[in-house]
Amino acid sequence: MSPLIEIRSYKLLPGTSAEFDRLVAEQSVPMLRPRNVDGVAYGPSAGGEDMYYLIRADSSLEALEASEDDVYGSGEWRQGPWEAILERIDTYSSIVLEVSEAPVQGLRR
């Protein structure tokens, strides 16, 4: 079965990129690992100063959704970086693609 990747693209509020990156790197992404969420890559987008991306991978859409619910439904997230992260996002979009393992490895940060 080919893995799925979810690519999230964030348009951040002006002047919030550095703090958003710090929150993601220091608080959000570390919450993914213990829950077996494959955070493939994240960071500022080359597409603009206030743009950011997060790429996650999983074995199926159901597994991707379950892991998302586990992280974002947790008290650790709600009482941790949730509010600080959300208040820096203007808009975001998400796309899910079925890919082979090679692109997933190529995207790893």
C-alpha positions as CSV (number, residue, x, y, z in Angstrom):
1,M,0.0,0.0,0.0
2,S,1.4,3.4,-1.0
3,P,1.7,6.0,1.8
4,L,-0.4,9.1,1.9
5,I,1.0,12.5,2.5
6,E,-0.9,15.5,3.7
7,I,0.6,18.9,2.8
8,R,-0.7,21.8,4.8
9,S,0.0,25.3,3.5
10,Y,-0.4,28.2,6.0
11,K,-0.7,31.9,5.2
12,L,0.4,33.5,8.5
13,L,-0.4,36.9,9.8
14,P,2.3,39.5,8.9
15,G,5.2,39.5,11.3
16,T,4.4,36.2,13.0
17,S,6.5,33.7,10.9
18,A,9.5,33.4,13.3
19,E,7.4,32.8,16.4
20,F,5.1,30.4,14.5
21,D,8.2,28.4,13.4
22,R,9.5,28.3,16.9
23,L,6.2,27.1,18.3
24,V,5.9,24.4,15.6
25,A,9.5,23.2,16.1
26,E,9.6,23.3,19.9
27,Q,6.1,22.4,20.9
28,S,3.9,21.1,18.1
29,V,6.2,18.6,16.2
30,P,7.5,17.1,19.5
31,M,3.8,16.1,20.2
32,L,3.6,14.2,17.0
33,R,6.5,11.7,17.6
34,P,5.2,10.0,20.7
35,R,1.8,9.4,18.9
36,N,3.6,7.8,15.9
37,V,2.7,10.6,13.6
38,D,5.2,10.9,10.8
39,G,6.0,14.6,10.6
40,V,8.0,14.4,7.3
41,A,8.9,18.1,7.0
42,Y,7.9,21.6,8.1
43,G,9.1,25.1,7.8
44,P,8.9,28.5,6.1
45,S,7.8,28.2,2.5
46,A,10.0,29.5,-0.3
47,G,6.8,31.0,-1.7
48,G,6.7,34.0,0.6
49,E,7.6,35.5,3.9
50,D,4.3,34.8,5.6
51,M,3.9,31.2,4.1
52,Y,4.6,28.0,6.0
53,Y,4.1,24.3,5.4
54,L,3.7,21.0,7.3
55,I,3.9,17.6,5.6
56,R,2.7,14.5,7.4
57,A,2.6,10.9,6.1
58,D,0.6,7.8,7.1
59,S,-0.6,4.5,5.7
60,S,-4.2,5.5,5.0
61,L,-6.7,8.4,5.2
62,E,-8.3,6.8,8.2
63,A,-4.9,6.5,10.0
64,L,-4.1,10.1,9.0
65,E,-7.4,11.4,10.4
66,A,-7.1,9.3,13.6
67,S,-3.6,10.6,14.3
68,E,-4.8,14.1,13.7
69,D,-7.7,13.6,16.1
70,D,-5.3,12.1,18.7
71,V,-3.0,15.1,18.6
72,Y,-5.4,18.0,18.2
73,G,-8.0,16.5,20.6
74,S,-5.5,16.1,23.4
75,G,-5.2,18.2,26.5
76,E,-1.5,18.6,25.8
77,W,-2.3,20.4,22.6
78,R,-5.3,22.4,23.9
79,Q,-3.4,23.5,27.0
80,G,-0.1,23.9,25.1
81,P,0.6,25.6,21.8
82,W,-3.0,25.5,20.4
83,E,-4.0,29.1,21.0
84,A,-0.6,30.6,20.2
85,I,-0.4,28.7,16.9
86,L,-3.9,29.4,15.8
87,E,-3.8,33.1,16.5
88,R,-0.9,33.4,14.0
89,I,-2.7,31.7,11.1
90,D,-4.6,33.8,8.6
91,T,-5.7,30.9,6.4
92,Y,-4.6,27.4,5.6
93,S,-5.4,24.7,3.1
94,S,-4.6,21.0,3.0
95,I,-4.2,18.4,0.3
96,V,-3.7,14.7,0.6
97,L,-1.8,12.7,-2.0
98,E,-1.0,9.0,-2.5
99,V,2.7,8.7,-3.3
100,S,5.4,6.1,-3.3
101,E,7.9,5.9,-0.5
102,A,10.7,7.6,-2.5
103,P,9.1,11.1,-2.5
104,V,8.3,10.8,1.2
105,Q,12.0,10.1,1.9
106,G,13.1,12.9,-0.5
107,L,10.9,15.4,1.4
108,R,12.3,14.5,4.8
109,R,13.9,17.3,6.6
